[in-house]
């Protein structure tokens, strides 16, 4: 059962990776900028959660709409192809012949291929979509794409904020930003490993790219926050 559930979620691992990476980077940048500006834990929590929930929602909606648009576009062209099979039957059949002739089929074999394909309407439309229009049926649910993106954005994006929430509930005698940075680095390490798995690249490359991106965003945000605090105070 657990294995079947994993296989159901595995196609959406890419959405989890990029949603989590964006959530961790943006939230940590907010934390770094706030620390650079000398803000206390309560303000950092407010800014962090506002960014986490708003940006996460915006990103998930964007991912959902993009996937839905792709799916709707495919269905529109498939419906048009289906109508063409009935209204311009011979023209569409000649297109199948042309496609496979370009692939090197000829003579009797070409005739057989065209006959087999055009004998079944669904098969004919599938070939038309893939070979003629260069379009493949979207296999992922737009709702799942948006949902997984939001969950990963919020889940991984919480990591930089955890230590500040704990400090607010029970003040800690530790350097909160250092602790947050260490926890965030662990989050980036996990996301980098998953990114390498999804893209089938070297693990070290995936981890270093992710940590490097987060570090750059944090450094820029910290010094911008520090600069603005000096200018405005």
N, C-alpha and C positions, 0 to 999 in steps of 0.2 A: 504493500500500500504506500509506504513512504517513498519507495523508488518511483512508483507511478506518479506520485505528486511532484517529485523532483523533475521528472521528465516533462510534466505539464508546465512547470515554471521555467525550465531551462531556456526555452526560446526567448524569454524576457530578461535573461541575465544581463544583456547589453543595456537595457533600459535601467536596470538596477544599478549597474556600474556607473553610468554617466549621470544618473540622477543623484546618486550618493556622492560622486566626485564633485559635482556642482554644489551640492548642499554643504559639504565639508569645507570647500574652498571659500564660498561666499560667507558662511557663518564665521569661519576662523578669521576672515578678513575684517568682519565687523568687530569681532573680539579684539583683534590686534589694533585696529584703529581706535577703539574705545579705550584700550589700555594706554596707547600712545597719547591720548588726550587727557589721561588721568581720571577717567570716570570710575565711579564705584561699582560694586557688584550688581546692585539693584538696577542701575541704568544699563549696564551691559546686558543683563538678563532681558530687560524690556526691548532694547534694540535688537538683541540676538533673536528672540522669539518672534518679534514683528517681522524681521527679515526672513526667518526660517519659514514661517507659515505663509507669508505673502508671496515670496519668491518661489516657494515650493508649489503653491497653488498655480501660480502663473506658468511655471515650467510644465507642470502636469497637464494643464489645459492646452498649452501649445503642442505638447507631444500628442495628446488625444486628437486635436483638430487636424494636425498634420497627417496622422495615420488614417483618420476618417476621410479626409480629402483624397488621399491616395486610394483608399478602398472604393469610395464613391466614383472616382474617375475610372477605375478599372471596370466597375459594374456598368457605367455608362457606355464605355467603348465595347464591352461584351454584348450589351443589349443591341447596340447599333450593328455589330457584326452579325448577330442573330437575325436581325431584320434583313441585312444584305444577302444572307444565304437564300432568302425567299424571293427577294425582288430582283437581284442581279446574280442569280445562281451561277450561270456560266462564267461571268466575269470573275467571281470569287474562286471558282474552280480553276480557272486559268492562273490565278495568282498563286494557288497552291502548287500548280505545275511549275511556275516560274521559280518559286522558292526552292523547290527540290532540284530543279535543273541546275540552279546556281551552286547547289551542294555537290554536283557531280553525277546525279542520277540521269539516265537517258534511256531511250528506247522502251523496250517492254517492261523493264524494271521500273522506270519512271511512271509508266501507265498504271502499273500495279500499285505503286505507292500512293498515287493520287486517288485511285479507286478505293483503296482501303481507308484512307483518311476521310474522303468525302462521303463515304457510305454511312458514317455515324455523325450526326449533327454536332453533338457535344464534343467529340474528338476533333471535328473539323474546326469548331470555334476555338478550342484550346490551341490548336496549331496556329490558327490565324492570329490569336492574341500574342503567343510567344514568339513565333517566327516572323510574322508580318508587322505587328505593332511593337514588338520588343517589350511586352508587358507581361508580368507574372502576377498570379493571384496573391494578394496579401494574405498571409497565413496567421498573422497576429491580430488579436482583438484590440481595437482602439481604446476600449474601456480598460482593458488590462494594461495596456501600454501607459495610459494616463495614471492609473492607480499605482502600478509598480514604481513609476517615476516619482510620484508624490511620496509614497511610503519610504523609498530609499533616500530621497532628499531630506525628509524630516528625521529619519532614523539615524543616518550617518551625520547629518548636520547638527544633531544634538550633542555630539561628542565634544566639540570645543566649549560648550556651555555647561556641561555637567558639573565641573569643579566650581563654577561661580554660583550655581544653584545650591550646591552643598554648603558653600561658604555663607550664602545668605541664610540658610536654615540653621547652620551651626558654624559660626566664624572659625576659620582655620588659620593657624599660624604658619602659613606656607606661601611661597611665591606662586600665586594662582596662575599667572600667565605662563610660567615655566611648566607647571603641571598640565595646564591646558594644551600647551605645545606638544608635550610628550604624548598625551592621549590622542591628540590630532594626528601626530606622526604615525601612531599605531593604526589609526583609521585609514590614513593615506596608504599605509603599507598593505592593508587588507584590500582596499579598492584597487591599488596598483596590481596586486596579484590577480585579482579577478579580471581586471582589464587585459592583462597579458593572456589569460585563459580565453577570454572572448575573442581577442584579436589574433590568437595563435602566434604570439611573439614571445621573446625571451622575458622571463619573469623579472630579472634584474632591470631590464629596460622599462618595463611597465611600472615597476615600483619607483624607480628613479625619476621618471617623467612626472608621475603623480605627486611625489613629495616635492620635487623641484617647482612645480606649478603652484602648489600650496605655499611654499616658502616665499616665492616671489610676491604672491598676492599679499601675504602677511607683512612682509617687509615694507612694501609700498603703503599699505593701509596704516601701519604703525607710524611711519614717519610723516604721512599726511596728517594723521590725527595729532601727532606731537606738534607739527608745524602750525596747524589751525589753532590748537590750544594756546600756543605762544602768541599768535597774532591777535586772538580774540580776548585774551585775558588782560 
